Amino acid sequence: MMNFSLFGRKLQHLCSSPYFHLNFSSFFIQLCYFMILSLFGYLGLKISKTRTHIKPNDFDLFYTSVSTSTVSSMTAVEMEVFSNSQLILMTFLMFVGGEVFTSLLELIFARFSNNNNYNNSSTSMKNSLPIKVVNDQIELGLVSIPNHHSSQDHKQVNDVNGINNNNNNVPSGTTIVSYNNNKDMLLRSNSLKYLSHVVLGYFLLLQFVGTFLVSMYMSFIPSAKQVLREKGIKTLTFSLFTIVSTFASCGYVPTNENMIVFKKNSGLLLIILPYILLGNTLYAPCLRFVIWVLEKITKREEFSYLLKNSKEIGFGHLLPPLHSWLLVATVLGFNIIQFVIFCSMEWGTQIMDGLNPYQKFVASLFQITNARHSGESVFDLSTISSAILVLFVVMMYLPPYTTFLPIMDHETENDAKKDKRSAYGNVGFSMGYSCGRQLKANGSCKDLWVGFSGKWSNKGKFILILVMFFGRLKKFNMKGGKAWDLS
């Protein structure tokens, strides 16, 4: 029989812990952020005109807005229905809903909190008395010690014999222990500022470069330019929308067919391919690499502090060096495994018709890389073998920072115990909807380029909306929802 009193005490202890209040507060703030963003997107889509005469119903517009804001890319409306202004609005929703941008907001709040702690500490330190150790006995004065610093980092011990001649009340042989941590707190504050600048620069520079490269490709390659011309999509809108979507791991593309219509444009796929990794599974290693390069160039103490104190900084995307290397190895390992299995089973099948060996290679690499959370497709998933679909499901289930840790030290072992959880991928892969695959023919059925969920009832879509919100906030599940280790 359950011991309810013991359960009650544990629940009371959990709810009274600072971690619970901090985690709940952060969860509630981010939940409100995505809900407000989704409502804003819905209103914008509703009041703006569509490109075609088709006017989606209100619930499908809200469903699309939630899917865009949470970067889930579940489609209930054909993408070519949306006008240029609506595509720009959706680009903004993906821009501010992606993980890199929200991590930047977290850094800004962390800087604000750290500056407050620094100012409060500076004020209290001026009015504080030191701890006096007299003949191995401790006399407690008024000392202010910030709770997020360890005493061993900030304890400064001075023998007052022959030094503190101005203090007549201190006996000979007294040791004064003072917590002079203002310098370290200032360094941490400056490091957070530099880190936020690095993340902002990383974010904006990649968006600009990617948009420029895609625009150049679409302007100079006739086959790609012809697709946009026939569909009435502006080159700049397509380029910006696709890069922002890929970097945010959303998977939306302005064309109805997603990237299937560009599966022969290997150059375009190779431009977009790195963005699948840079904004998701390899974001943390790339961020650390950028900081390392800046530290070598500038010799700034702040960059060195970030590299040596990644755990103390408390930014979940700034990983220790060993974890970063193992993450890179894991991502590459998963991609190689997927690529070998995919090519061995699909190389000579119908989905590869019309492609030369080079195009098959690039398209296959693009498809398997998208299985880890991005969700763009160059093949019709409904025509892919069931074994490959199961493999894709496994890849979607794994969190972005899943690693295989063959080496365990005391530090990584403690982290590994905290890092196990379940995940909701927000990938958006779908096998679509086709009238030709109906078990019972329906003469009123009309083929649409939407996901299978687009044919669900409003109740079913509402359940998916809840899943999309919960999946976007999955990091708050199970003690922060850090990534798995597979050792």
Secondary structure per residue as TSV (DSSP state, phi and psi in degrees):
chain	resnum	aa	ss	phi	psi
A	1	M	-	360.0	138.9
A	2	M	-	-66.9	136.0
A	3	N	-	-85.4	95.6
A	4	F	H	-69.4	-31.2
A	5	S	H	-66.8	-40.3
A	6	L	H	-65.7	-42.5
A	7	F	H	-61.5	-40.9
A	8	G	H	-64.1	-40.5
A	9	R	H	-65.0	-40.8
A	10	K	H	-65.4	-40.9
A	11	L	H	-65.0	-40.6
A	12	Q	H	-64.0	-40.0
A	13	H	H	-64.7	-40.4
A	14	L	H	-64.1	-47.6
A	15	C	H	-68.3	-24.6
A	16	S	H	-89.7	-6.1
A	17	S	S	-75.9	145.4
A	18	P	H	-60.5	-35.0
A	19	Y	H	-60.8	-41.2
A	20	F	H	-63.2	-46.1
A	21	H	H	-66.1	-41.1
A	22	L	H	-65.5	-44.8
A	23	N	H	-66.7	-42.6
A	24	F	H	-65.1	-40.9
A	25	S	H	-62.2	-45.2
A	26	S	H	-64.5	-41.2
A	27	F	H	-61.6	-46.1
A	28	F	H	-64.7	-40.0
A	29	I	H	-63.5	-46.2
A	30	Q	H	-70.3	-35.0
A	31	L	H	-61.5	-45.3
A	32	C	H	-62.6	-37.7
A	33	Y	H	-59.3	-49.5
A	34	F	H	-72.9	-30.9
A	35	M	H	-69.1	-44.4
A	36	I	H	-63.9	-41.9
A	37	L	H	-61.0	-41.6
A	38	S	H	-66.5	-41.8
A	39	L	H	-64.6	-40.6
A	40	F	H	-61.1	-44.7
A	41	G	H	-63.7	-40.1
A	42	Y	H	-62.3	-46.3
A	43	L	H	-63.0	-39.9
A	44	G	H	-65.0	-42.0
A	45	L	H	-67.6	-32.9
A	46	K	H	-72.6	-42.6
A	47	I	H	-82.9	-17.2
A	48	S	S	-90.2	156.1
A	49	K	-	-84.3	146.8
A	50	T	-	-84.2	165.6
A	51	R	S	-73.1	-36.7
A	52	T	S	-104.4	178.6
A	53	H	S	-74.4	-11.6
A	54	I	-	-72.4	127.6
A	55	K	-	-115.8	106.2
A	56	P	-	-61.7	151.3
A	57	N	-	-72.6	165.1
A	58	D	H	-60.6	-40.6
A	59	F	H	-67.6	-38.0
A	60	D	H	-66.3	-34.7
A	61	L	H	-66.0	-42.7
A	62	F	H	-65.9	-40.7
A	63	Y	H	-59.3	-43.1
A	64	T	H	-65.6	-40.2
A	65	S	H	-65.1	-43.8
A	66	V	H	-62.8	-43.6
A	67	S	H	-62.6	-36.6
A	68	T	H	-73.5	-44.2
A	69	S	H	-66.0	-37.0
A	70	T	T	-91.4	9.0
A	71	V	T	48.5	50.4
A	72	S	-	-102.6	-23.8
A	73	S	-	55.1	39.2
A	74	M	-	-84.8	121.3
A	75	T	-	-103.1	125.4
A	76	A	S	-116.3	-7.8
A	77	V	S	-133.0	138.1
A	78	E	-	-60.9	136.1
A	79	M	G	-64.9	-31.2
A	80	E	G	-77.1	-1.6
A	81	V	G	-72.3	-31.6
A	82	F	S	-77.0	139.2
A	83	S	-	-78.3	175.3
A	84	N	H	-61.5	-41.3
A	85	S	H	-66.1	-35.6
A	86	Q	H	-70.0	-36.6
A	87	L	H	-64.4	-39.1
A	88	I	H	-64.9	-40.2
A	89	L	H	-62.1	-43.6
A	90	M	H	-65.4	-33.8
A	91	T	H	-61.7	-42.6
A	92	F	H	-62.6	-42.5
A	93	L	H	-62.0	-41.6
A	94	M	H	-69.5	-35.6
A	95	F	H	-59.9	-45.8
A	96	V	H	-94.1	-4.6
A	97	G	H	-100.4	-10.3
A	98	G	S	-71.2	162.1
A	99	E	H	-66.6	-37.3
A	100	V	H	-65.8	-42.9
A	101	F	H	-66.8	-44.4
A	102	T	H	-66.5	-30.8
A	103	S	H	-67.9	-32.0
A	104	L	H	-65.3	-40.6
A	105	L	H	-62.5	-40.0
A	106	E	H	-61.1	-38.6
A	107	L	H	-65.4	-39.7
A	108	I	H	-63.3	-43.3
A	109	F	H	-65.4	-36.8
A	110	A	H	-65.0	-39.9
A	111	R	H	-63.4	-42.6
A	112	F	H	-62.1	-45.1
A	113	S	H	-64.7	-42.0
A	114	N	H	-66.1	-38.9
A	115	N	H	-65.0	-38.3
A	116	N	H	-63.2	-43.7
A	117	N	H	-62.7	-38.7
A	118	Y	H	-65.8	-44.3
A	119	N	H	-65.9	-42.0
A	120	N	H	-65.0	-38.7
A	121	S	H	-67.1	-41.4
A	122	S	H	-62.0	-40.3
A	123	T	H	-67.3	-44.9
A	124	S	H	-71.3	-29.9
A	125	M	H	-67.8	-31.5
A	126	K	H	-65.0	-31.5
A	127	N	T	-100.8	10.2
A	128	S	-	-96.4	157.4
A	129	L	-	-106.8	149.7
A	130	P	-	-77.0	168.4
A	131	I	E	-85.7	128.7
A	132	K	E	-107.3	126.7
A	133	V	E	-105.9	110.5
A	134	V	E	-115.9	112.9
A	135	N	T	52.4	49.6
A	136	D	T	65.8	13.1
A	137	Q	E	-114.9	145.1
A	138	I	E	-104.4	128.5
A	139	E	E	-110.9	120.3
A	140	L	-	-84.7	126.0
A	141	G	-	-102.1	-164.3
A	142	L	-	-93.2	107.3
A	143	V	-	-123.1	134.8
A	144	S	-	-104.9	118.6
A	145	I	-	-124.7	113.9
A	146	P	-	-60.3	137.7
A	147	N	T	-73.2	-10.2
A	148	H	T	-98.0	8.6
A	149	H	S	-117.5	144.8
A	150	S	-	-86.8	144.6
A	151	S	H	-65.1	-28.2
A	152	Q	H	-69.5	-20.8
A	153	D	H	-83.1	-22.4
A	154	H	H	-125.1	1.7
A	155	K	E	-80.1	122.7
A	156	Q	E	-118.0	118.0
A	157	V	E	-108.5	127.5
A	158	N	E	-130.0	131.4
A	159	D	E	-82.2	125.3
A	160	V	-	-83.2	-5.4
A	161	N	T	-63.0	114.0
A	162	G	T	77.1	3.9
A	163	I	T	-113.0	-57.3
A	164	N	-	-92.2	70.6
A	165	N	T	-76.3	-16.0
A	166	N	T	-81.2	-15.2
A	167	N	-	-98.3	97.1
A	168	N	T	-74.2	-14.9
A	169	N	T	-88.3	-4.5
A	170	V	S	-95.1	117.1
A	171	P	-	-67.1	160.8
A	172	S	T	-64.4	140.9
A	173	G	T	86.5	4.7
A	174	T	-	-82.8	138.0
A	175	T	E	-108.1	126.0
A	176	I	E	-98.5	126.6
A	177	V	E	-108.4	112.4
A	178	S	E	-116.7	144.8
A	179	Y	E	-100.3	82.9
A	180	N	-	-91.2	77.6
A	181	N	-	-102.2	6.4
A	182	N	H	-62.9	-36.7
A	183	K	H	-65.0	-43.6
A	184	D	H	-68.3	-38.4
A	185	M	H	-65.3	-37.0
A	186	L	H	-65.8	-41.4
A	187	L	H	-63.0	-41.8
A	188	R	H	-63.9	-40.6
A	189	S	H	-63.5	-44.1
A	190	N	H	-66.0	-35.8
A	191	S	H	-65.8	-40.2
A	192	L	H	-62.7	-37.5
A	193	K	H	-64.6	-45.4
A	194	Y	H	-64.0	-39.2
A	195	L	H	-63.7	-41.9
A	196	S	H	-64.8	-35.4
A	197	H	H	-67.4	-39.1
A	198	V	H	-64.3	-45.2
A	199	V	H	-63.2	-42.4
A	200	L	H	-62.6	-45.5
A	201	G	H	-63.8	-42.0
A	202	Y	H	-59.2	-43.7
A	203	F	H	-66.7	-52.7
A	204	L	H	-72.0	-40.4
A	205	L	H	-63.4	-42.9
A	206	L	H	-65.3	-38.5
A	207	Q	H	-62.6	-43.7
A	208	F	H	-65.6	-49.2
A	209	V	H	-62.2	-45.2
A	210	G	H	-62.4	-44.7
A	211	T	H	-61.9	-41.1
A	212	F	H	-63.5	-46.8
A	213	L	H	-64.8	-43.2
A	214	V	H	-65.2	-40.5
A	215	S	H	-61.7	-42.8
A	216	M	H	-63.3	-42.5
A	217	Y	H	-63.7	-47.6
A	218	M	H	-66.5	-24.7
A	219	S	H	-82.4	-29.7
A	220	F	H	-107.5	-12.4
A	221	I	-	-100.5	112.7
A	222	P	H	-57.8	-41.6
A	223	S	H	-64.5	-39.4
A	224	A	H	-72.2	-39.7
A	225	K	H	-62.9	-37.0
A	226	Q	H	-64.5	-36.9
A	227	V	H	-61.2	-46.7
A	228	L	H	-67.6	-36.0
A	229	R	H	-64.7	-43.6
A	230	E	H	-66.6	-32.1
A	231	K	H	-91.4	-6.6
A	232	G	T	71.2	32.6
A	233	I	-	-105.0	130.5
A	234	K	-	-70.8	142.1
A	235	T	H	-61.4	-46.8
A	236	L	H	-65.2	-41.0
A	237	T	H	-62.2	-45.3
A	238	F	H	-60.7	-44.4
A	239	S	H	-64.6	-49.5
A	240	L	H	-65.3	-45.6
A	241	F	H	-58.6	-47.6
A	242	T	H	-68.2	-41.5
A	243	I	H	-68.0	-45.1
A	244	V	H	-61.9	-43.4
A	245	S	H	-62.5	-44.9
A	246	T	H	-66.5	-45.3
A	247	F	H	-64.5	-35.2
A	248	A	T	-82.2	-0.3
A	249	S	T	61.5	39.1
A	250	C	-	-89.9	-48.5
A	251	G	-	94.7	-0.1
A	252	Y	-	-75.1	143.8
A	253	V	-	-136.0	142.1
A	254	P	S	-63.8	-13.1
A	255	T	S	-89.6	150.7
A	256	N	T	-59.7	-38.1
A	257	E	T	-85.1	8.8
A	258	N	T	59.5	-131.7
A	259	M	T	-94.5	5.1
A	260	I	G	-60.1	-37.2
A	261	V	G	-69.0	-15.0
A	262	F	G	-112.3	20.0
A	263	K	T	-67.9	-18.5
A	264	K	T	-88.8	-11.3
A	265	N	-	-88.6	77.3
A	266	S	H	-62.7	-34.6
A	267	G	H	-61.4	-43.1
A	268	L	H	-62.9	-43.5
A	269	L	H	-62.7	-37.4
A	270	L	H	-71.0	-29.5
A	271	I	H	-69.3	-42.3
A	272	I	H	-77.2	-30.9
A	273	L	H	-51.7	-47.1
A	274	P	H	-61.0	-29.6
A	275	Y	H	-69.6	-22.5
A	276	I	H	-62.8	-35.0
A	277	L	H	-91.0	-39.8
A	278	L	H	-65.9	-27.4
A	279	G	T	-99.0	2.7
A	280	N	T	-139.1	-97.5
A	281	T	T	-66.6	-29.1
A	282	L	T	-108.2	15.4
A	283	Y	H	-61.2	-47.9
A	284	A	H	-63.6	-49.9
A	285	P	H	-61.5	-38.5
A	286	C	H	-67.0	-39.0
A	287	L	H	-62.1	-43.5
A	288	R	H	-65.1	-38.7
A	289	F	H	-63.8	-42.3
A	290	V	H	-62.0	-42.8
A	291	I	H	-63.7	-39.5
A	292	W	H	-62.7	-43.3
A	293	V	H	-63.5	-44.5
A	294	L	H	-64.0	-35.5
A	295	E	H	-66.9	-38.7
A	296	K	H	-68.1	-35.0
A	297	I	H	-79.7	-47.8
A	298	T	H	-92.4	-22.7
A	299	K	-	60.5	25.0
A	300	R	-	-72.2	139.3
A	301	E	H	-66.0	-31.2
A	302	E	H	-63.6	-41.6
A	303	F	H	-67.0	-39.4
A	304	S	H	-63.0	-39.3
A	305	Y	H	-63.4	-41.2
A	306	L	H	-62.8	-41.2
A	307	L	H	-69.3	-34.2
A	308	K	H	-90.5	-16.3
A	309	N	-	-129.1	45.7
A	310	S	H	-62.2	-38.3
A	311	K	H	-71.5	-38.8
A	312	E	H	-67.5	-29.6
A	313	I	H	-62.8	-35.7
A	314	G	T	80.9	14.9
A	315	F	-	-95.2	116.0
A	316	G	T	-61.8	-20.0
A	317	H	T	-94.4	-1.9
A	318	L	-	-100.5	95.3
A	319	L	-	-94.0	155.4
A	320	P	-	-61.6	160.3
A	321	P	H	-60.7	-42.3
A	322	L	H	-62.4	-45.1
A	323	H	H	-62.5	-38.2
A	324	S	H	-63.9	-45.4
A	325	W	H	-64.5	-41.9
A	326	L	H	-67.8	-32.0
A	327	L	H	-66.2	-43.6
A	328	V	H	-60.0	-45.4
A	329	A	H	-62.8	-38.9
A	330	T	H	-66.6	-44.8
A	331	V	H	-61.5	-46.8
A	332	L	H	-64.3	-39.0
A	333	G	H	-62.8	-45.7
A	334	F	H	-61.0	-41.7
A	335	N	H	-65.8	-39.8
A	336	I	H	-64.4	-44.0
A	337	I	H	-60.9	-47.9
A	338	Q	H	-61.4	-43.0
A	339	F	H	-63.1	-45.3
A	340	V	H	-62.8	-45.1
A	341	I	H	-67.0	-43.1
A	342	F	H	-62.9	-47.5
A	343	C	H	-68.0	-36.7
A	344	S	H	-66.6	-26.7
A	345	M	H	-102.0	-23.8
A	346	E	H	-118.0	-3.4
A	347	W	T	-57.8	-42.4
A	348	G	T	-104.1	17.0
A	349	T	S	-89.3	179.7
A	350	Q	G	-63.8	-30.2
A	351	I	G	-66.3	-18.7
A	352	M	G	-95.0	3.4
A	353	D	T	-58.4	134.9
A	354	G	T	86.4	-2.2
A	355	L	-	-104.2	138.9
A	356	N	-	-81.6	169.7
A	357	P	H	-54.7	-40.1
A	358	Y	H	-64.8	-43.9
A	359	Q	H	-65.2	-37.0
A	360	K	H	-62.2	-42.6
A	361	F	H	-61.3	-50.0
A	362	V	H	-67.3	-43.7
A	363	A	H	-63.9	-39.8
A	364	S	H	-65.6	-43.1
A	365	L	H	-62.9	-40.4
A	366	F	H	-63.9	-43.2
A	367	Q	H	-65.9	-46.6
A	368	I	H	-71.4	-29.6
A	369	T	H	-68.2	-33.9
A	370	N	H	-69.5	-17.9
A	371	A	T	-65.0	-23.0
A	372	R	T	-89.2	67.6
A	373	H	T	89.6	-4.1
A	374	S	T	-94.6	-48.6
A	375	G	-	88.8	10.1
A	376	E	-	-82.0	151.8
A	377	S	-	-132.8	136.9
A	378	V	S	-108.4	-4.4
A	379	F	S	-127.8	152.1
A	380	D	-	-72.2	110.6
A	381	L	G	-63.4	-24.6
A	382	S	G	-70.1	-16.7
A	383	T	G	-99.3	-1.6
A	384	I	S	-83.7	149.5
A	385	S	-	-62.1	152.9
A	386	S	H	-62.7	-36.0
A	387	A	H	-61.7	-40.3
A	388	I	H	-67.7	-39.0
A	389	L	H	-63.0	-38.9
A	390	V	H	-63.5	-41.6
A	391	L	H	-60.9	-42.7
A	392	F	H	-63.1	-39.2
A	393	V	H	-60.2	-42.7
A	394	V	H	-62.3	-43.6
A	395	M	H	-64.9	-38.9
A	396	M	H	-66.2	-31.3
A	397	Y	H	-72.4	-29.6
A	398	L	S	-73.2	132.8
A	399	P	-	-62.8	157.7
A	400	P	T	-57.7	-37.0
A	401	Y	T	-99.8	28.3
A	402	T	-	-62.8	132.9
A	403	T	B	-135.0	154.9
A	404	F	-	-102.7	117.4
A	405	L	-	-107.5	93.0
A	406	P	-	-75.3	-15.9
A	407	I	-	-113.1	131.1
A	408	M	-	-124.9	113.1
A	409	D	-	-105.0	-177.7
A	410	H	H	-62.5	-37.8
A	411	E	H	-70.3	-48.5
A	412	T	H	-69.2	-28.2
A	413	E	H	-66.9	-40.9
A	414	N	H	-65.0	-39.6
A	415	D	H	-65.9	-38.7
A	416	A	H	-63.9	-33.4
A	417	K	H	-67.2	-24.5
A	418	K	H	-93.1	-11.9
A	419	D	-	-96.1	3.5
A	420	K	-	-87.2	134.3
A	421	R	-	-164.4	179.4
A	422	S	-	-95.8	166.2
A	423	A	-	-145.3	153.8
A	424	Y	-	-119.0	112.6
A	425	G	-	-72.0	-23.9
A	426	N	-	54.5	37.7
A	427	V	-	-83.2	-49.8
A	428	G	-	92.5	5.9
A	429	F	-	-59.8	139.8
A	430	S	-	-149.6	146.0
A	431	M	-	-84.6	4.2
A	432	G	-	74.5	-169.8
A	433	Y	-	-135.8	127.7
A	434	S	-	-136.0	131.4
A	435	C	G	-65.7	-28.6
A	436	G	G	-69.4	-14.0
A	437	R	G	-103.5	11.9
A	438	Q	-	-69.5	139.1
A	439	L	S	-68.2	-35.7
A	440	K	S	-122.6	119.7
A	441	A	-	-62.0	138.6
A	442	N	-	-129.1	114.3
A	443	G	T	-64.4	-22.6
A	444	S	T	-87.4	-2.4
A	445	C	-	-69.8	142.2
A	446	K	-	-131.4	125.3
A	447	D	-	-65.6	133.2
A	448	L	-	-135.5	148.4
A	449	W	S	-86.2	70.3
A	450	V	S	-130.1	165.6
A	451	G	-	-71.3	165.6
A	452	F	G	-60.1	-32.6
A	453	S	G	-66.2	-18.8
A	454	G	G	-63.1	-20.7
A	455	K	G	-96.8	4.4
A	456	W	S	-77.4	163.6
A	457	S	-	-73.4	168.2
A	458	N	H	-62.1	-34.3
A	459	K	H	-64.5	-43.2
A	460	G	H	-64.4	-40.4
A	461	K	H	-66.5	-34.7
A	462	F	H	-63.6	-38.7
A	463	I	H	-62.6	-41.4
A	464	L	H	-66.2	-32.8
A	465	I	H	-61.2	-44.6
A	466	L	H	-62.3	-40.3
A	467	V	H	-64.4	-39.4
A	468	M	H	-64.5	-43.1
A	469	F	H	-63.3	-47.7
A	470	F	H	-66.0	-37.5
A	471	G	H	-66.2	-37.6
A	472	R	H	-68.0	-26.4
A	473	L	T	-105.8	25.0
A	474	K	G	-65.1	-19.6
A	475	K	G	-66.5	-16.7
A	476	F	G	-86.6	-4.3
A	477	N	S	-86.3	139.7
A	478	M	T	56.7	66.6
A	479	K	T	58.5	45.4
A	480	G	T	99.9	-13.8
A	481	G	-	62.8	40.8
A	482	K	-	-73.3	171.4
A	483	A	-	-74.1	160.3
A	484	W	-	-72.5	154.9
A	485	D	B	-113.8	142.4
A	486	L	-	-106.7	22.2
A	487	S	-	-78.4	360.0
